[in-house]
Amino acid sequence: MSDRYQGFVSSPIGKMLAKNLGLPSPTPLERYAEGAPLVRGTVLVGGDGRLTVQLPGVLDDLGVNSTTEPADDETYKALVFDATGITETTGLVALQEFFSPLMRRLDTCPRVVVLGTTPESVEGSERVAQRALEGFTRSLGKEIGRGGTVQLVYVSPGAEAAIASTLAFLLSPKSAYVSGQVVRIGAHGEQEAAPVPDWTRPLEGKVALVTGASRGIGEQIARVLHRDGAKVVGVDVPQAASELQALMRELDGDHLSLDITAKDAPQRIAHHLKTGHGGVDIVVHNAGITRDRKLANMAEDRWASVIGVNLTAPERITRALLDEAVIGDNGRIIGVASIAGIAGNVGQTNYAASKAGVIGLVESLADDVDRGITINAVAPGFIITAMTAAVPFATREVGQRLNAMSQGGLPVDVAEAIAWFASPGSTAVNGNVVRVCGQMMLGA
């Protein structure tokens, strides 16, 4: 689905009208193409903390060109600032000293990553200063412009060697529609990362289960996981069997047609994965439905069906796969929540409750999973799909523009974030909920 408004304001007359009327003029976002380098350009590294010395080596291992010495005549594709050395509030001036001279020297669609220390792991003024980083990065994300993104990564003490997969995602075009987010590394259990022999195919040899895989966001999740080397097992309702089978044939995957709300669905899925694949490494709970009505007009069946598909089924399937040890060591559980589950939405009390519940599932299991298994979730904002194309024009336009990038995201944006969580290098990335919403102006 194309963004007609973005196409219009890219035309000569559209540019003129947007400028004269003060209309948003969204920058076309750069997205990752298979085989492309992670970063096209130079990354400038600054700051003085416990990560500073190792950062150039980490970036070099990722094939990223970096420097610690700014040049007067050079533009930069990304800035990485190590703020872990800021131990008191007066030290926050280092942010201004580093970033202010550089903001006009950034390339189109730039990336900014600030690295901090998890506030809960320190005390006193250091905790105050580290918590202040969230306000800085979220505000900078709303003013950087030109398709840029800004993120904060809290690295717990002891997790310094586990930052590569997160930097690979946040510095690359894979994170095109992710901005203003706070990621915690090493905050729940594991603080090390499994080796990734090939960063172009990090999921080589892995088995990935994707529910709701036949179309839309689910289809893109399946495609991206396949691109990264995974064997995909797609699940969808029997009514979508033909589309599911065609996609899985194309991806050399496997399929299972069933209703995930059925009483025996968790056991059937577990049996299929054990007998056909020896288990599973990645579980993506993508299947979801909407049955919108204001609560005063909400019938019980509309409520129950949304809760059943979006929340109860993922919880039951997850617990069955864990109880039966179907998920292998260093496995991944990934839920698809929604910005509606964070900020709420008129006419979606059932949907918002279900998606907030997905976040609750992450929170409830993050400290309980073991053997290197992680659980995280993505929370999409306005993603352009066939479903959103049916939304009334005015509502759709507001939904697409009310974020720092003034545009809707694409299904692949959600898929790329899921692939980052799925990476074996993301073992220390656990218990996170990352919004894929272009940094919505409200509720995010």
Steps between C-alpha positions, in 0.01 A plus 500: 500500500648836400487827693336737251558806719872429522514462124318831455727704729801355319383661175602859414153647560457287811828622646395859441158454662644310797754776561252787464225335706725346764390146414706197603750392236609146586842380388494167309653249738799286409430131555735205495558309176637148513875498446544869581743615771350573839609863484571706188730767638709576807400458864648752743556363850519732800465509875713361780374194684548129551402421140716758322809287443314201355256685273735541197578128509132402521417723205795367302379141556164608357671641190418859603742783434546710814719774643552669836646817350251740339617672182385854419398419143337158550136400533397199705244228451481422871611620839563270795556661838615307806330672794578227754773724643250768606470447876346831607251742353755770425667252265196503273650806329714249309191421291470859385873535440509192276171523311436870446789558255411185306126526442541693174764257377284190484417316178141424394326237717770517768523284810576613854561252782572601860638229727428521871502296818174342613382748768376224729857365525650821643413741778499865599591771253616245243153347491347846459737587215449171318122530522529849348627341179145385416368854477797605291472222242121517467512875445786477252305233312218750447728772367768316302292496177606376153391144577739474794461280807624532857520217754621443856660168587546425869781247547505330839841451666636168375314515166758710317586217259135452397437823308586396144161373381323808635745740337471306173126558505482857628777638276369337183200572273333200664386739776350752255172545691633452855587818690488643849530153654672377814663157477636314800785252459579259783218618725343152531727203556743428217767762437693325226429453131528186291746528210365605160727349232334685211326834562335479157325173596486500879213249516667229293386159624221640719133395491248784530127470572290793376127516569272696267766453233299499178474875434577852619747539783518124554606442140780756533616345827525164325690653206751686717568201726549287188735764356705477820531122467212354701276208406152650539198305623195712418172464688166647398129423503367238256327774298844636407651158422557558128684831555701350785604196298603713202717725717665210679576330169666819381706521820575128516320493832237291674139578585232409749136600452304533822306737721742606774208547742401133475535308826758260355692762296802527736544123506461468123757773441740345749461155342551637148818681601646208692428231244567705188788721609639372827373810677495872434742788555283806432131544582325807360146564623377718214142381445250765599153635428298815568130524580462871567208655686469750780452316826136610528432308177740211558341155474650218702604300193697795360682536829568130547626435146760779516628398843505137391702546182728784606582403857370173639624291207858642508513446876377140476731417208802656671445313823447169318820540297695590814347224714573237235852638437421545130686833491872434476787656692552869417146503360289805431138584583375817331157653538331756281337758725380841378527867579130463589606283793719785627298812425148360450270576209136602465282205409771246579464413866509130411797533263695730732443266794625205297812682383578636847468140612770398251728750675395344829600157366849635428525650847375185670742262326816708450646396836369142485628371166834321513751322272568832325137530383374857470158660468444843346229680305459756226223760518413623150342839442333595172622237254378528140319176416186393318318530833603863560419583137136442591513762777314825411727748320510770768566253780767329292679826426508603865629155595783522250609858579483500879856379550849645480542370143158623376431171322374148550729203534515187286455135604870442438581751775330277754667192353849652527453573870384143555806368314723702736332344804532159332876525445718261704706809582203646690514266799542794739209686337219373719180650641484788251199654328613708203257723314516495121302818454723774358494644855135591535443842649246369750540207737850415382 
